[in-house]
Amino acid sequence: MQKSFLPSLFLALILLYAPSHAKGNHDLSFKVSRGDAFYKFFFNAGLSGDLLTKLMSSDKKAQRLNNIFPGDKFRIILNDDHSLKEIVFSPLNDNPLNIYYDGDTFSYEKKDARADSELTYTVVKIQKSLNYDAKKAGVDSEVVKMMVDHFSWEIDFSRDLRKGDRFVLSWNGGNTPEAMIYIGDRKTIALFSYKDSQGRKKYYTSNGLTINETFAFAPVKYSRISSGFSKRRWHPKLKTYRPHRGTDFAAPKGTPVYAPAKGLVKYVATLSGYGNVIYLKHGSELVTVYAHLSRFAKGLKSGKRVKKGELIGYVGSTGMSTGPHLHYEIRINGIHKDAEKIKLDKRSTVPNSEIPSFQKKAKRILFELNIK
């Protein structure tokens, strides 16, 4: 019953909104009001339902037309025979999306219309979650992921976000923002873009440093690596071969263990195999694990933020261990990596010669937003 009803409804909408021609006007402009949908503007330009179906299935970029908000604008440009030539979608808080049609295929281009204009801003006010509220504000999912990847070095998105917190994105052309700023009750984090000589764009604090850190190779002062990363290692306790997905640093019992980079304590527990173990999260993708500890640092608990070089525990031999050592793991998106071979991103800096112009841009953005 439902399958036969939907085509009928779609046909009714076409008949309701689609005039037979565009009355000689080849350049039609529309502004989105509450309750509007893109198909209304498309049909009001005299274009067919078949062409709309072809457009929406031509590329995933076309799905952006289904997420429109009051204040967004459209231009639909027709040829002399009233066939479609071009659609210009101008979101209120993003660069225009141009869609060209040659009578056969659609092509897409996101214009850098703001490159030489005044900065504009998108404000994402947290009501439910970053993903939900950013989508509601018209922010692309790729930009949301970028925000999470960067701010996760300082924000636990499951614990720290509060209703009313704001993320402000500053735009000056391109698909990525000039600045990303988090404004909460307890702190403000501002990151500003800089493109290096090779054209790579990264985000830096106003001091010219990326928000991530360079990891120390070892979190403990050790005498030797007693066991390396291996897919098949003889386990002295279990008397069998099994994977060893970490690096064992031999050190006397009680040797201090330090965080190799700033992070968030996700887990502090005692497990049968790992013994006393700590999980630290760094950014959005990376987790480090510290096992067989004799004890934890005083006051260490889940949810606490630690700085690079901060004491987190002491070497021991708890759990399935034959002697004092630190079992250390690096996991990226849940996948174990060899600490002796993996090359983690290092902290980057804006070149000294570029710092004055970089900081001038940062101050301008903060001034316009009235952020101190």
Secondary structure by P-SEA (a helix, b strand, c coil): caaaaaaaaaaaaaaaccccccccccbbbbbbcccccaaaaaaaacccaaaaaaaaaccccccccccccccbbbbbbbcccccccbbbbbcccccbbbbbbcccbbbbbbcccccccccccccccccccaaaaaaaacccaaaaaaaaaaccccccccccccccbbbbbbbcccccccbbbbbcccbbbbbbbbbccccccccccccccccbbbbccccccccccccccccccccccccbbbbbcbbbbbbccccbbbccccccccccccccccccbbbbbccccbbbbbccccccccccccccccccccccbbbbbcccccccccbbbbbccccccccccccccccccccccaaaaaaaaaaaaaaaaccc
